[in-house]
Amino acid sequence: MKCALCGFEFTESEAKRPCARCPLGAHCDLVCCPNCGYQAPQEPKWLRRWRARWRRRNGASETLAAMRVGGETEIIAVRPRDQRTLQRLVTMGLVPGVRIRLLRRFPCYLIELGHAQIALDRELASAIIVRVDGQQP
């Protein structure tokens, strides 16, 4: 998920964390951004499924931070915010054309690259653009 106000990317479980103290937390259909607190209605399941199918058919891309756990995909671009981040990613072998698999998202993004496992923070994971293909669950 991506916050419409601040652009922060987060998971559905992270969106419900700020609502834990609210008495309506379990029955509320609002998504709360853990970064800025902005609340928006939850995207309907039919629309989420439709978008996922459209992405798979059209070879769309998303960031590694938005990818599902267990999904295997190919890096199509690296778009870091600065030169130092780009150098870190290239040094680790995270360049376009490489196949990776996301093993874990929390507490850090753990990816498998060949026989190596690499841990990335949120900034590095959001700088990696991957292809959405039919191999993801």
C-alpha positions, 0 to 999 in steps of 0.5 A: 500500500502507498499513502496518498498523502506522504507517499510512504509504502507500507503493508496492510498489517502496518496500516492497522497498527496505529488503530490498535488503541481505537475501540473500532479498530477491528471493525473499521474499514479505514487504512491508517498510514503509520508514517503520517497518520492519514486515513483513507478507505480500504481498497476493495478486494475486487479492485486489488485482484483486478490490478494484480491481474492487469500488472501480470498481463502487462508486465508492469513494475513495482518496487521491491518494498511492495512485492509479496513475500515468496515472490520471485522476479527480475530487477528491471531498474535501480532508482536510488535517491543518491549516488552513494545508495546506487553504489551500495546496490551495485556492490551487492550485485543488485543490477537490472536483469538479476533474478531475486526472491523476497524471503521476508519483509520484517524487520528488514527485507531479506532477499535471495540472490543466487545462493546468497541472502541479502538484508536491505532496509526500506530505503534500499528496497524502495530503490529497486524496481522489479517486474511483476510476473506470473510467478508471484503468489 
